[in-house]
């Protein structure tokens, strides 16, 4: 387990690390940068750098964490990557089912594989399933998510790279939005964020604005129109005071 600085979760669990790029949102992947840094530091789980790697020795770790917490699964990879066998995905789900004291957040860009495998997986109430959508060209990922039996469904518009028009939030329980951070961060328009926020307000979907991003994300902050937006699904209160 690692305590997380990500504003919308508490801890991370990485039974898989490494990934490959499939869409524009992957261009400046934070996990790739971090993996290279951890490899240089000699961290054994990152000996392969950002090459897809399974870590079955950490599979049962959440079963040993007694304090209930919100856990981001595979923050350094994608559980539904085509290189991850169904057998391992099923084992991850078995652990999440058994560790019912926790809330697990799973986020993928590979929504088609999620849709294809969803009927073969259990969907307990403590598993939140989400998809990443960086622009309007990838809204189909929400349609794939909508057709699963996941109990809690969420969408992360991060890094947000363009306007999202005609957003349909039917069946979606939570929305996150945010700009890109890091040395080559691409710009974000406040109007893109407002359009998503306004649609959430219209449809009664909790909205969480993570960051403006940029090279110095702390300096840029996360205030939108005079306030922070830390809304969470009704099942769980806001995790922490996320003020900068």
MOZI-V195738 format. One record per residue. N is the residue number from 1. RES is the residue in three letters. SS is DSSP state (H for helix, E for strand, C for the rest). Layout:
BEGIN
n res ss
N RES SS
N RES SS
END
This chain:
BEGIN
n res ss
1 UNK C
2 UNK E
3 UNK E
4 UNK C
5 UNK C
6 UNK C
7 UNK C
8 UNK C
9 UNK C
10 UNK C
11 UNK E
12 UNK E
13 UNK E
14 UNK C
15 UNK C
16 UNK E
17 UNK E
18 UNK E
19 UNK C
20 UNK C
21 UNK C
22 UNK C
23 UNK C
24 UNK H
25 UNK H
26 UNK H
27 UNK C
28 UNK C
29 UNK C
30 UNK H
31 UNK H
32 UNK H
33 UNK H
34 UNK H
35 UNK H
36 UNK H
37 UNK H
38 UNK H
39 UNK H
40 UNK H
41 UNK C
42 UNK C
43 UNK C
44 UNK H
45 UNK H
46 UNK H
47 UNK C
48 UNK C
49 UNK C
50 UNK C
51 UNK C
52 UNK C
53 UNK E
54 UNK E
55 UNK C
56 UNK H
57 UNK H
58 UNK H
59 UNK C
60 UNK C
61 UNK H
62 UNK H
63 UNK H
64 UNK H
65 UNK C
66 UNK C
67 UNK C
68 UNK C
69 UNK C
70 UNK E
71 UNK E
72 UNK E
73 UNK E
74 UNK C
75 UNK C
76 UNK C
77 UNK E
78 UNK C
79 UNK C
80 UNK C
81 UNK C
82 UNK C
83 UNK C
84 UNK C
85 UNK C
86 UNK H
87 UNK H
88 UNK H
89 UNK H
90 UNK H
91 UNK H
92 UNK H
93 UNK H
94 UNK H
95 UNK H
96 UNK H
97 UNK H
98 UNK H
99 UNK C
100 UNK C
101 UNK C
102 UNK C
103 UNK E
104 UNK E
105 UNK E
106 UNK E
107 UNK E
108 UNK E
109 UNK C
110 UNK C
111 UNK H
112 UNK H
113 UNK H
114 UNK H
115 UNK H
116 UNK H
117 UNK H
118 UNK H
119 UNK H
120 UNK H
121 UNK C
122 UNK C
123 UNK C
124 UNK C
125 UNK C
126 UNK C
127 UNK E
128 UNK E
129 UNK E
130 UNK E
131 UNK E
132 UNK E
133 UNK C
134 UNK C
135 UNK C
136 UNK H
137 UNK H
138 UNK H
139 UNK C
140 UNK H
141 UNK H
142 UNK H
143 UNK H
144 UNK H
145 UNK H
146 UNK H
147 UNK C
148 UNK C
149 UNK C
150 UNK C
151 UNK C
152 UNK E
153 UNK E
154 UNK E
155 UNK E
156 UNK E
157 UNK E
158 UNK C
159 UNK C
160 UNK C
161 UNK C
162 UNK C
163 UNK C
164 UNK C
165 UNK C
166 UNK C
167 UNK C
168 UNK C
169 UNK C
170 UNK C
171 UNK C
172 UNK C
173 UNK C
174 UNK E
175 UNK E
176 UNK E
177 UNK E
178 UNK C
179 UNK C
180 UNK C
181 UNK E
182 UNK C
183 UNK C
184 UNK C
185 UNK C
186 UNK C
187 UNK C
188 UNK C
189 UNK C
190 UNK H
191 UNK H
192 UNK H
193 UNK H
194 UNK H
195 UNK H
196 UNK H
197 UNK H
198 UNK H
199 UNK H
200 UNK H
201 UNK H
202 UNK H
203 UNK H
204 UNK C
205 UNK C
206 UNK E
207 UNK E
208 UNK E
209 UNK E
210 UNK C
211 UNK C
212 UNK C
213 UNK C
214 UNK E
215 UNK C
216 UNK C
217 UNK H
218 UNK H
219 UNK H
220 UNK H
221 UNK C
222 UNK C
223 UNK C
224 UNK E
225 UNK C
226 UNK C
227 UNK E
228 UNK C
229 UNK C
230 UNK E
231 UNK C
232 UNK C
233 UNK C
234 UNK C
235 UNK C
236 UNK C
237 UNK C
238 UNK C
239 UNK C
240 UNK C
241 UNK C
242 UNK C
243 UNK C
244 UNK C
END
